[in-house]
């Protein structure tokens, strides 16, 4: 709207009002004529205001010709606003149409829930995987439409860090992975994503069964071979030239036995996502026993420091937790050169108990960190084999932590060292009945 047009009309109205007042005070008959003109002007303004109001109420499009003067500027401004709003609505409709077309083509089930967990929208795949039909089920509770086992507890629990993996109720041959993502205002809405993982599930089952069966089958002949090798080494009849190859055979047999034991442990951990036989675990005592073994392994070549909250215990599986701790500590000793410092800390933090195993060794390059917990993945194959590692230790650690709802994070600076951090949930925290905090740093090896 042009300021000049507004100023002109305001000046005209003020001039007419002042002139009418002066003529009225002077008692001149011309005042009546001026008052009539002002009345007509005001009626004109009221007409255009009424007309604009009608246009807006009926959502009519304002189009030229526009009236002259101030109201013409008002009409033009409203018309431009309407044009921008129409373009915005068209863009929104195009985006919404493209979004629905893309969502409809996704093979995963997508269901949008409002803050009351009622269905707002679902794609066609949701009917096949979850039995949700849109718009037939719009406004209904998801748990009423989809009576999937465990879904109600998963939805109400609020912890969506891990998916819910179950067999589909409408077709037991289909394995579903259900994830929920909060979104919208104050994260009160929910996006439910259901994925068919039947093939992956069956492949994992086949791989797991194969590894477990093969490991069991290899264990018996390997035990027989190890027994004969040990007898030959200890026999006085064995010639001296034969002792060196027999010693090599014994080392490789022991290495193969370690691999088989780790494979069996890993297979057992993969059988279930949740740890069993949960009980109070005196983790400070377990850590000290592992550190004692690590000092023997180091043979005095590493400085191992221990910082432990002696009253901080944990609810978990004792053997699994000890396996995780030993793998982390032994790795720190095996994969760092002589003279390195290794520090083990067990502390209570606001987010839950935390175990840290850090060293000042050569570190890990960033490209290796995402894959370092994969089974048999090695950063330096020659060095790993020379140190006697099986390549399964960190995979075992990861599975143990997953079964205890804990998280493993790895931070490393090549040339300066590596830190492995295990964060346990607050619910697993346990303190002695008579707390007597005894945090200390034990001496070096």
NUPAKOL-947600 format. One record per residue (C-alpha): z, x, y. Coordinates in nm, 2 decimals, decimal comma, padded with zeros to 4 digits. Layout:
<atom up="Z" east="X" north="Y"/>
...
REM end
This chain:
<atom up="00,00" east="00,00" north="00,00"/>
<atom up="-00,10" east="00,14" north="00,34"/>
<atom up="00,19" east="00,20" north="00,58"/>
<atom up="-00,03" east="00,12" north="00,88"/>
<atom up="-00,10" east="-00,24" north="00,76"/>
<atom up="00,27" east="-00,30" north="00,71"/>
<atom up="00,36" east="-00,16" north="01,05"/>
<atom up="00,09" east="-00,37" north="01,23"/>
<atom up="00,22" east="-00,70" north="01,08"/>
<atom up="00,58" east="-00,62" north="01,15"/>
<atom up="00,50" east="-00,53" north="01,51"/>
<atom up="00,30" east="-00,85" north="01,54"/>
<atom up="00,59" east="-01,06" north="01,41"/>
<atom up="00,85" east="-00,89" north="01,63"/>
<atom up="00,63" east="-00,91" north="01,94"/>
<atom up="00,58" east="-01,29" north="01,88"/>
<atom up="00,95" east="-01,34" north="01,83"/>
<atom up="01,04" east="-01,16" north="02,16"/>
<atom up="00,77" east="-01,34" north="02,35"/>
<atom up="00,89" east="-01,68" north="02,22"/>
<atom up="01,25" east="-01,60" north="02,32"/>
<atom up="01,15" east="-01,49" north="02,67"/>
<atom up="00,93" east="-01,80" north="02,73"/>
<atom up="01,20" east="-02,03" north="02,60"/>
<atom up="01,46" east="-01,88" north="02,84"/>
<atom up="01,21" east="-01,91" north="03,13"/>
<atom up="01,16" east="-02,28" north="03,04"/>
<atom up="00,78" east="-02,24" north="03,02"/>
<atom up="00,58" east="-02,49" north="02,80"/>
<atom up="00,39" east="-02,19" north="02,64"/>
<atom up="00,69" east="-02,13" north="02,42"/>
<atom up="00,61" east="-02,43" north="02,20"/>
<atom up="00,26" east="-02,29" north="02,13"/>
<atom up="00,39" east="-01,95" north="02,04"/>
<atom up="00,65" east="-02,11" north="01,81"/>
<atom up="00,37" east="-02,31" north="01,64"/>
<atom up="00,17" east="-02,00" north="01,58"/>
<atom up="00,47" east="-01,82" north="01,43"/>
<atom up="00,54" east="-02,12" north="01,20"/>
<atom up="00,18" east="-02,11" north="01,08"/>
<atom up="00,21" east="-01,74" north="01,01"/>
<atom up="00,53" east="-01,79" north="00,81"/>
<atom up="00,37" east="-02,07" north="00,61"/>
<atom up="00,08" east="-01,83" north="00,53"/>
<atom up="00,33" east="-01,58" north="00,40"/>
<atom up="00,51" east="-01,84" north="00,19"/>
<atom up="00,18" east="-01,95" north="00,04"/>
<atom up="00,07" east="-01,61" north="-00,07"/>
<atom up="00,43" east="-01,54" north="-00,20"/>
<atom up="00,41" east="-01,87" north="-00,40"/>
<atom up="00,06" east="-01,78" north="-00,53"/>
<atom up="00,17" east="-01,43" north="-00,64"/>
<atom up="00,47" east="-01,58" north="-00,82"/>
<atom up="00,25" east="-01,83" north="-01,01"/>
<atom up="00,01" east="-01,54" north="-01,11"/>
<atom up="00,30" east="-01,34" north="-01,24"/>
<atom up="00,47" east="-01,63" north="-01,42"/>
<atom up="00,15" east="-01,73" north="-01,59"/>
<atom up="00,06" east="-01,36" north="-01,66"/>
<atom up="-00,28" east="-01,41" north="-01,49"/>
<atom up="-00,48" east="-01,10" north="-01,40"/>
<atom up="-00,50" east="-01,03" north="-01,03"/>
<atom up="-00,86" east="-00,96" north="-00,93"/>
<atom up="-01,06" east="-00,94" north="-00,60"/>
<atom up="-01,12" east="-01,08" north="-00,35"/>
<atom up="-00,77" east="-01,02" north="-00,22"/>
<atom up="-00,64" east="-01,17" north="00,10"/>
<atom up="-00,65" east="-00,96" north="00,42"/>
<atom up="-00,35" east="-00,78" north="00,57"/>
<atom up="-00,01" east="-00,71" north="00,41"/>
<atom up="-00,06" east="-00,95" north="00,11"/>
<atom up="-00,38" east="-00,79" north="00,02"/>
<atom up="-00,20" east="-00,46" north="-00,02"/>
<atom up="00,06" east="-00,63" north="-00,23"/>
<atom up="-00,20" east="-00,80" north="-00,45"/>
<atom up="-00,39" east="-00,47" north="-00,49"/>
<atom up="-00,07" east="-00,28" north="-00,59"/>
<atom up="00,03" east="-00,55" north="-00,85"/>
<atom up="-00,33" east="-00,55" north="-00,98"/>
<atom up="-00,32" east="-00,17" north="-01,03"/>
<atom up="00,02" east="-00,20" north="-01,21"/>
<atom up="-00,13" east="-00,47" north="-01,43"/>
<atom up="-00,42" east="-00,25" north="-01,52"/>
<atom up="-00,19" east="00,04" north="-01,61"/>
<atom up="00,02" east="-00,19" north="-01,82"/>
<atom up="-00,29" east="-00,32" north="-02,00"/>
<atom up="-00,40" east="00,03" north="-02,08"/>
<atom up="-00,05" east="00,12" north="-02,20"/>
<atom up="-00,04" east="-00,18" north="-02,43"/>
<atom up="-00,38" east="-00,10" north="-02,57"/>
<atom up="-00,27" east="00,26" north="-02,64"/>
<atom up="00,04" east="00,13" north="-02,80"/>
<atom up="-00,15" east="-00,11" north="-03,02"/>
<atom up="-00,40" east="00,16" north="-03,12"/>
<atom up="-00,11" east="00,40" north="-03,21"/>
<atom up="00,07" east="00,12" north="-03,40"/>
<atom up="-00,25" east="00,04" north="-03,59"/>
<atom up="-00,31" east="00,40" north="-03,68"/>
<atom up="00,05" east="00,45" north="-03,78"/>
<atom up="00,04" east="00,15" north="-04,02"/>
<atom up="-00,30" east="00,26" north="-04,16"/>
<atom up="-00,16" east="00,60" north="-04,23"/>
<atom up="00,17" east="00,46" north="-04,37"/>
<atom up="-00,02" east="00,22" north="-04,59"/>
<atom up="-00,22" east="00,51" north="-04,74"/>
<atom up="00,09" east="00,71" north="-04,83"/>
<atom up="00,16" east="00,70" north="-05,20"/>
<atom up="00,54" east="00,71" north="-05,13"/>
<atom up="00,74" east="00,39" north="-05,07"/>
<atom up="00,84" east="00,36" north="-04,70"/>
<atom up="01,09" east="00,09" north="-04,59"/>
<atom up="01,23" east="00,06" north="-04,24"/>
<atom up="01,58" east="-00,10" north="-04,21"/>
<atom up="01,75" east="-00,22" north="-03,90"/>
<atom up="02,11" east="-00,14" north="-03,81"/>
<atom up="02,23" east="-00,43" north="-04,05"/>
<atom up="02,03" east="-00,27" north="-04,34"/>
<atom up="01,78" east="-00,56" north="-04,32"/>
<atom up="01,41" east="-00,49" north="-04,40"/>
<atom up="01,19" east="-00,47" north="-04,09"/>
<atom up="00,88" east="-00,33" north="-04,24"/>
<atom up="00,75" east="-00,18" north="-04,57"/>
<atom up="00,42" east="-00,03" north="-04,68"/>
<atom up="00,23" east="-00,14" north="-05,00"/>
<atom up="00,37" east="00,14" north="-05,21"/>
<atom up="00,72" east="00,00" north="-05,16"/>
<atom up="00,62" east="-00,31" north="-05,37"/>
<atom up="00,52" east="-00,09" north="-05,67"/>
<atom up="00,81" east="00,15" north="-05,66"/>
<atom up="01,10" east="-00,05" north="-05,51"/>
<atom up="00,99" east="-00,41" north="-05,54"/>
<atom up="00,99" east="-00,47" north="-05,17"/>
<atom up="00,71" east="-00,69" north="-05,03"/>
<atom up="00,64" east="-00,71" north="-04,66"/>
<atom up="00,64" east="-00,95" north="-04,48"/>
<atom up="00,78" east="-01,17" north="-04,76"/>
<atom up="01,11" east="-00,98" north="-04,76"/>
<atom up="01,14" east="-00,92" north="-04,39"/>
<atom up="01,49" east="-00,99" north="-04,26"/>
<atom up="01,65" east="-00,96" north="-04,61"/>
<atom up="01,90" east="-00,69" north="-04,71"/>
<atom up="01,75" east="-00,41" north="-04,90"/>
<atom up="02,02" east="-00,42" north="-05,17"/>
<atom up="01,94" east="-00,78" north="-05,24"/>
<atom up="01,57" east="-00,73" north="-05,28"/>
<atom up="01,59" east="-00,39" north="-05,46"/>
<atom up="01,87" east="-00,39" north="-05,71"/>
<atom up="01,83" east="-00,02" north="-05,78"/>
<atom up="02,12" east="00,14" north="-05,96"/>
<atom up="02,33" east="00,35" north="-05,72"/>
<atom up="02,12" east="00,26" north="-05,42"/>
<atom up="02,40" east="00,05" north="-05,25"/>
<atom up="02,66" east="00,33" north="-05,28"/>
<atom up="02,40" east="00,59" north="-05,16"/>
<atom up="02,31" east="00,37" north="-04,86"/>
<atom up="02,67" east="00,31" north="-04,76"/>
<atom up="02,79" east="00,66" north="-04,83"/>
<atom up="02,61" east="00,81" north="-04,53"/>
<atom up="02,56" east="01,15" north="-04,69"/>
<atom up="02,18" east="01,18" north="-04,73"/>
<atom up="02,16" east="01,56" north="-04,77"/>
<atom up="02,06" east="01,52" north="-05,14"/>
<atom up="01,82" east="01,26" north="-05,28"/>
<atom up="01,91" east="00,99" north="-05,52"/>
<atom up="01,71" east="01,05" north="-05,85"/>
<atom up="01,71" east="00,74" north="-06,08"/>
<atom up="01,48" east="00,55" north="-06,31"/>
<atom up="01,31" east="00,26" north="-06,14"/>
<atom up="01,47" east="-00,08" north="-06,22"/>
<atom up="01,13" east="-00,26" north="-06,25"/>
<atom up="00,98" east="00,02" north="-06,46"/>
<atom up="01,21" east="00,25" north="-06,65"/>
<atom up="00,93" east="00,49" north="-06,73"/>
<atom up="00,91" east="00,59" north="-06,36"/>
<atom up="01,16" east="00,84" north="-06,21"/>
<atom up="01,23" east="00,78" north="-05,84"/>
<atom up="01,36" east="01,02" north="-05,58"/>
<atom up="01,50" east="00,81" north="-05,29"/>
<atom up="01,57" east="00,97" north="-04,96"/>
<atom up="01,72" east="00,81" north="-04,65"/>
<atom up="01,67" east="00,93" north="-04,29"/>
<atom up="01,87" east="00,78" north="-04,00"/>
<atom up="01,66" east="00,73" north="-03,68"/>
<atom up="01,64" east="00,51" north="-03,37"/>
<atom up="01,92" east="00,44" north="-03,12"/>
<atom up="02,24" east="00,61" north="-03,22"/>
<atom up="02,08" east="00,68" north="-03,56"/>
<atom up="02,17" east="00,33" north="-03,67"/>
<atom up="01,83" east="00,25" north="-03,83"/>
<atom up="01,72" east="00,38" north="-04,16"/>
<atom up="01,39" east="00,50" north="-04,31"/>
<atom up="01,40" east="00,47" north="-04,69"/>
<atom up="01,15" east="00,70" north="-04,87"/>
<atom up="01,09" east="00,65" north="-05,24"/>
<atom up="00,88" east="00,90" north="-05,43"/>
<atom up="00,75" east="00,90" north="-05,79"/>
<atom up="00,87" east="01,22" north="-05,94"/>
<atom up="00,80" east="01,13" north="-06,31"/>
<atom up="00,56" east="01,42" north="-06,37"/>
<atom up="00,78" east="01,68" north="-06,21"/>
<atom up="01,09" east="01,54" north="-06,39"/>
<atom up="00,92" east="01,56" north="-06,73"/>
<atom up="00,79" east="01,91" north="-06,66"/>
<atom up="01,14" east="02,02" north="-06,56"/>
<atom up="01,28" east="01,87" north="-06,87"/>
<atom up="01,02" east="02,04" north="-07,09"/>
<atom up="01,08" east="02,38" north="-06,92"/>
<atom up="01,45" east="02,34" north="-06,94"/>
<atom up="01,44" east="02,25" north="-07,31"/>
<atom up="01,20" east="02,53" north="-07,39"/>
<atom up="01,42" east="02,79" north="-07,21"/>
<atom up="01,73" east="02,66" north="-07,38"/>
<atom up="01,58" east="02,65" north="-07,73"/>
<atom up="01,40" east="02,98" north="-07,70"/>
<atom up="01,72" east="03,15" north="-07,58"/>
<atom up="01,92" east="03,00" north="-07,87"/>
<atom up="01,65" east="03,12" north="-08,12"/>
<atom up="01,64" east="03,47" north="-07,97"/>
<atom up="02,02" east="03,51" north="-07,97"/>
<atom up="02,06" east="03,53" north="-08,35"/>
<atom up="01,79" east="03,80" north="-08,43"/>
<atom up="01,90" east="03,99" north="-08,12"/>
<atom up="02,26" east="04,00" north="-08,25"/>
<atom up="02,14" east="04,13" north="-08,58"/>
<atom up="01,93" east="04,40" north="-08,42"/>
<atom up="02,22" east="04,50" north="-08,19"/>
<atom up="02,45" east="04,52" north="-08,49"/>
<atom up="02,22" east="04,76" north="-08,68"/>
<atom up="02,16" east="04,98" north="-08,37"/>
<atom up="02,53" east="05,00" north="-08,31"/>
<atom up="02,59" east="05,10" north="-08,68"/>
<atom up="02,32" east="05,36" north="-08,67"/>
<atom up="02,46" east="05,51" north="-08,35"/>
<atom up="02,81" east="05,53" north="-08,49"/>
<atom up="02,70" east="05,66" north="-08,83"/>
<atom up="02,76" east="06,03" north="-08,90"/>
<atom up="02,45" east="06,03" north="-09,11"/>
<atom up="02,22" east="05,97" north="-08,81"/>
<atom up="02,03" east="06,28" north="-08,71"/>
<atom up="02,08" east="06,40" north="-08,36"/>
<atom up="01,71" east="06,36" north="-08,26"/>
<atom up="01,73" east="06,00" north="-08,34"/>
<atom up="02,04" east="05,92" north="-08,12"/>
<atom up="01,85" east="05,92" north="-07,79"/>
<atom up="01,59" east="05,66" north="-07,90"/>
<atom up="01,88" east="05,46" north="-08,05"/>
<atom up="02,07" east="05,48" north="-07,72"/>
<atom up="01,77" east="05,35" north="-07,54"/>
<atom up="01,74" east="05,07" north="-07,79"/>
<atom up="02,11" east="04,98" north="-07,74"/>
<atom up="02,07" east="04,96" north="-07,36"/>
<atom up="01,76" east="04,74" north="-07,38"/>
<atom up="01,92" east="04,52" north="-07,64"/>
<atom up="02,22" east="04,47" north="-07,41"/>
<atom up="01,99" east="04,40" north="-07,12"/>
<atom up="01,80" east="04,14" north="-07,32"/>
<atom up="02,14" east="03,99" north="-07,43"/>
<atom up="02,24" east="03,96" north="-07,06"/>
<atom up="01,91" east="03,79" north="-06,98"/>
<atom up="01,96" east="03,54" north="-07,27"/>
<atom up="02,31" east="03,47" north="-07,17"/>
<atom up="02,21" east="03,41" north="-06,81"/>
<atom up="01,92" east="03,18" north="-06,92"/>
<atom up="02,16" east="02,98" north="-07,13"/>
<atom up="02,40" east="02,95" north="-06,84"/>
<atom up="02,12" east="02,84" north="-06,61"/>
<atom up="02,00" east="02,58" north="-06,86"/>
<atom up="02,35" east="02,44" north="-06,89"/>
<atom up="02,39" east="02,42" north="-06,52"/>
<atom up="02,06" east="02,24" north="-06,48"/>
<atom up="02,16" east="01,97" north="-06,73"/>
<atom up="02,36" east="01,79" north="-06,46"/>
<atom up="02,37" east="01,79" north="-06,08"/>
<atom up="02,74" east="01,75" north="-06,07"/>
<atom up="03,01" east="01,99" north="-06,20"/>
<atom up="03,23" east="01,86" north="-06,48"/>
<atom up="03,59" east="01,94" north="-06,58"/>
<atom up="03,70" east="01,97" north="-06,21"/>
<atom up="04,04" east="02,10" north="-06,16"/>
<atom up="04,24" east="02,31" north="-05,90"/>
<atom up="04,10" east="02,66" north="-05,91"/>
<atom up="04,30" east="02,96" north="-05,78"/>
<atom up="03,99" east="03,12" north="-05,62"/>
<atom up="04,18" east="03,40" north="-05,45"/>
<atom up="04,30" east="03,52" north="-05,79"/>
<atom up="03,95" east="03,48" north="-05,94"/>
<atom up="03,81" east="03,69" north="-05,64"/>
<atom up="04,06" east="03,96" north="-05,69"/>
<atom up="03,98" east="03,99" north="-06,07"/>
<atom up="03,60" east="04,00" north="-05,99"/>
<atom up="03,66" east="04,27" north="-05,73"/>
<atom up="03,86" east="04,47" north="-05,98"/>
<atom up="03,56" east="04,46" north="-06,22"/>
<atom up="03,33" east="04,55" north="-05,93"/>
<atom up="03,53" east="04,86" north="-05,85"/>
<atom up="03,50" east="04,97" north="-06,21"/>
<atom up="03,12" east="04,91" north="-06,19"/>
<atom up="03,11" east="05,10" north="-05,86"/>
<atom up="03,30" east="05,40" north="-06,01"/>
<atom up="03,44" east="05,47" north="-05,66"/>
<atom up="03,10" east="05,49" north="-05,49"/>
<atom up="03,15" east="05,19" north="-05,27"/>
<atom up="03,42" east="05,08" north="-05,02"/>
<atom up="03,52" east="04,73" north="-05,11"/>
<atom up="03,73" east="04,53" north="-04,87"/>
<atom up="03,89" east="04,20" north="-04,95"/>
<atom up="04,00" east="03,94" north="-04,69"/>
<atom up="04,16" east="03,65" north="-04,86"/>
<atom up="04,36" east="03,34" north="-04,77"/>
<atom up="04,59" east="03,35" north="-05,07"/>
<atom up="04,70" east="02,98" north="-05,02"/>
<atom up="04,35" east="02,84" north="-05,01"/>
<atom up="04,25" east="02,70" north="-05,34"/>
<atom up="03,95" east="02,49" north="-05,45"/>
<atom up="03,87" east="02,18" north="-05,66"/>
<atom up="03,59" east="02,28" north="-05,90"/>
<atom up="03,49" east="02,42" north="-06,23"/>
<atom up="03,67" east="02,75" north="-06,29"/>
<atom up="03,42" east="02,92" north="-06,51"/>
<atom up="03,12" east="02,82" north="-06,29"/>
<atom up="03,29" east="02,94" north="-05,97"/>
<atom up="03,39" east="03,27" north="-06,12"/>
<atom up="03,03" east="03,32" north="-06,24"/>
<atom up="02,90" east="03,25" north="-05,88"/>
<atom up="03,15" east="03,49" north="-05,72"/>
<atom up="03,09" east="03,77" north="-05,98"/>
<atom up="02,71" east="03,74" north="-05,93"/>
<atom up="02,74" east="03,78" north="-05,55"/>
<atom up="02,99" east="04,06" north="-05,57"/>
<atom up="02,81" east="04,26" north="-05,85"/>
<atom up="02,48" east="04,22" north="-05,67"/>
<atom up="02,63" east="04,37" north="-05,35"/>
<atom up="02,75" east="04,67" north="-05,56"/>
<atom up="02,43" east="04,71" north="-05,77"/>
<atom up="02,18" east="04,68" north="-05,49"/>
<atom up="02,34" east="04,90" north="-05,22"/>
<atom up="02,35" east="05,28" north="-05,23"/>
<atom up="02,66" east="05,49" north="-05,28"/>
<atom up="02,89" east="05,50" north="-04,98"/>
<atom up="02,81" east="05,14" north="-04,87"/>
<atom up="03,07" east="04,90" north="-04,75"/>
<atom up="03,11" east="04,57" north="-04,92"/>
<atom up="03,34" east="04,30" north="-04,77"/>
<atom up="03,45" east="03,98" north="-04,95"/>
<atom up="03,61" east="03,71" north="-04,73"/>
<atom up="03,76" east="03,38" north="-04,84"/>
<atom up="03,86" east="03,17" north="-04,53"/>
<atom up="03,93" east="02,81" north="-04,43"/>
<atom up="03,71" east="02,69" north="-04,15"/>
<atom up="03,68" east="02,35" north="-03,97"/>
<atom up="03,37" east="02,26" north="-04,18"/>
<atom up="03,54" east="02,35" north="-04,51"/>
<atom up="03,63" east="02,66" north="-04,72"/>
<atom up="03,39" east="02,95" north="-04,68"/>
<atom up="03,32" east="03,25" north="-04,91"/>
<atom up="03,13" east="03,54" north="-04,75"/>
<atom up="03,00" east="03,85" north="-04,94"/>
<atom up="02,85" east="04,10" north="-04,70"/>
<atom up="02,73" east="04,46" north="-04,72"/>
<atom up="02,58" east="04,73" north="-04,50"/>
<atom up="02,30" east="04,82" north="-04,74"/>
<atom up="01,93" east="04,83" north="-04,69"/>
<atom up="01,90" east="04,45" north="-04,63"/>
<atom up="01,63" east="04,20" north="-04,72"/>
<atom up="01,30" east="04,15" north="-04,54"/>
<atom up="01,26" east="03,80" north="-04,39"/>
<atom up="00,97" east="03,71" north="-04,61"/>
<atom up="01,18" east="03,75" north="-04,93"/>
<atom up="01,48" east="03,53" north="-04,82"/>
<atom up="01,32" east="03,19" north="-04,89"/>
<atom up="01,24" east="03,29" north="-05,25"/>
<atom up="01,54" east="03,51" north="-05,34"/>
<atom up="01,72" east="03,24" north="-05,53"/>
<atom up="01,42" east="03,17" north="-05,76"/>
<atom up="01,47" east="03,28" north="-06,12"/>
<atom up="01,33" east="03,63" north="-06,20"/>
<atom up="01,22" east="03,68" north="-05,84"/>
<atom up="01,27" east="04,05" north="-05,75"/>
<atom up="01,24" east="04,22" north="-05,41"/>
<atom up="01,20" east="04,57" north="-05,55"/>
<atom up="01,11" east="04,54" north="-05,92"/>
<atom up="01,16" east="04,91" north="-06,00"/>
<atom up="01,51" east="04,92" north="-05,83"/>
<atom up="01,62" east="04,59" north="-05,98"/>
<atom up="01,54" east="04,70" north="-06,34"/>
<atom up="01,70" east="05,04" north="-06,28"/>
<atom up="02,02" east="04,86" north="-06,17"/>
<atom up="02,03" east="04,64" north="-06,48"/>
<atom up="01,98" east="04,31" north="-06,30"/>
<atom up="01,83" east="04,01" north="-06,48"/>
<atom up="01,68" east="03,84" north="-06,18"/>
<atom up="01,88" east="03,53" north="-06,25"/>
<atom up="02,21" east="03,59" north="-06,07"/>
<atom up="02,13" east="03,42" north="-05,74"/>
<atom up="01,96" east="03,13" north="-05,92"/>
<atom up="02,29" east="03,08" north="-06,11"/>
<atom up="02,48" east="03,10" north="-05,78"/>
<atom up="02,25" east="02,84" north="-05,62"/>
<atom up="02,29" east="02,59" north="-05,91"/>
<atom up="02,67" east="02,64" north="-05,92"/>
<atom up="02,70" east="02,56" north="-05,55"/>
<atom up="02,47" east="02,26" north="-05,57"/>
<atom up="02,69" east="02,12" north="-05,85"/>
<atom up="02,99" east="02,16" north="-05,62"/>
<atom up="02,81" east="02,01" north="-05,32"/>
<atom up="02,82" east="02,35" north="-05,14"/>
<atom up="02,55" east="02,53" north="-04,95"/>
<atom up="02,43" east="02,89" north="-04,97"/>
<atom up="02,29" east="03,06" north="-04,66"/>
<atom up="02,16" east="03,41" north="-04,65"/>
<atom up="02,14" east="03,63" north="-04,33"/>
<atom up="02,00" east="03,98" north="-04,35"/>
<atom up="01,90" east="04,25" north="-04,10"/>
<atom up="01,68" east="04,51" north="-04,27"/>
<atom up="01,84" east="04,85" north="-04,25"/>
<atom up="02,18" east="04,70" north="-04,16"/>
<atom up="02,29" east="04,48" north="-04,44"/>
<atom up="02,30" east="04,13" north="-04,59"/>
<atom up="02,56" east="03,85" north="-04,58"/>
<atom up="02,57" east="03,57" north="-04,84"/>
<atom up="02,77" east="03,26" north="-04,71"/>
<atom up="02,89" east="02,98" north="-04,94"/>
<atom up="03,02" east="02,67" north="-04,76"/>
<atom up="03,22" east="02,43" north="-04,96"/>
<atom up="03,28" east="02,06" north="-04,85"/>
<atom up="03,61" east="01,99" north="-04,69"/>
<atom up="03,70" east="01,75" north="-04,97"/>
<atom up="03,72" east="02,04" north="-05,21"/>
<atom up="03,98" east="02,22" north="-05,01"/>
<atom up="04,32" east="02,25" north="-05,17"/>
<atom up="04,64" east="02,43" north="-05,05"/>
<atom up="04,94" east="02,54" north="-05,24"/>
<atom up="05,24" east="02,30" north="-05,23"/>
<atom up="05,45" east="02,56" north="-05,05"/>
<atom up="05,20" east="02,73" north="-04,82"/>
<atom up="05,28" east="03,10" north="-04,76"/>
<atom up="04,98" east="03,24" north="-04,58"/>
<atom up="04,91" east="03,59" north="-04,71"/>
<atom up="04,59" east="03,71" north="-04,57"/>
<atom up="04,54" east="04,08" north="-04,62"/>
<atom up="04,27" east="04,34" north="-04,64"/>
<atom up="04,31" east="04,54" north="-04,96"/>
<atom up="04,23" east="04,91" north="-04,98"/>
<atom up="03,90" east="05,06" north="-05,05"/>
<atom up="03,78" east="05,15" north="-05,39"/>
REM end
